[in-house]
Amino acid sequence: MKPSADSTTFEDIALWREMYRLEMGCQIIHDSIHTRQGWTREYLLSLEGVAVGYGSVAVAGPWSEKPTVYEFYVVPHQPRLHAFELFEALLAASRAVAIEVQSNDTLTTVMLHTFARDVRSESILFHDKVPTSLCPAGAAFREPTATEAPDEPGDQRRWCGVVEMDGKVAASGGILFHYNRPYGDIYMEVAESFRGRGLGSFLVQELKRVCYEGGHVPAARCNPSNLASRRALQRAGFVPCGHILTGSVRDDL
């Protein structure tokens, strides 16, 4: 069966994307790129003229100098027998030079390891699996004041938090929602003089609670080399679930 990849609009792949999101069932790190004007190019994948999925290529921001395939979806069953041919068609049509995927996206990860070289991890992905009851002595969690979070509008400060100790803000963080809801991405930072006391894990634990109470599902990620952040997330009940993997498209294709 003859595969093809043809440039199209986001509207034409929107339903395919919902199927992709449903199959993923997790936080999708690059979900918001589709809604940023000029950041992505969409391709409709077909077999003998029948649409069977889509591919997305990032072309702006960090990818402005290197068009990068970041989503690839083919409907299950018969069409997936032609996944490799469809991906080759996508690479040819888009002239992508790199591939970036979440390792919990099984199909696209197979494509990455088949068609890319120099594969490496950019981030470790975490999902929440273990309840915790951390309570460091003298530490208190609260919503930040307007002075402590000047860049956050009043209605957004509910998704932020600080840990106070000895009358000082020892750690701060929040929850980002520019990925696919209901998932919220937790971030945090501990002041250098307060590190090593478990305050980062306590802050993450409390932000998880805020996330759940607001009707969302907490998630997180960190750089593979950031041992302190990795440990803080794990102590707060986060379990690793994948990687953001990147690689350059092979020259011999």
Secondary structure, DSSP 4 states (H G I P E B T S, - for coil): --EEEEEE-HHHHHHHHHHHHHHH-S--TTGGGGGSTTSEEEEEEEETTEEEEEEEEE-SGGGTTS-EEEEEEE-SSGGGGGHHHHHHHHHHHHT--EEEEETT-HHHHHHHHHHEEEEEEEEEEEEE--------TT-EEEPPPTTTSTTS-GGGGGGEEEEEETTEEEEEEEEE-SSSTTEEEEEEEE-GGGTTSSHHHHHHHHHHHHHHHTT-EEEEEE-TT-HHHHHHHHHTTEEEEEEEEEEEEPTT-
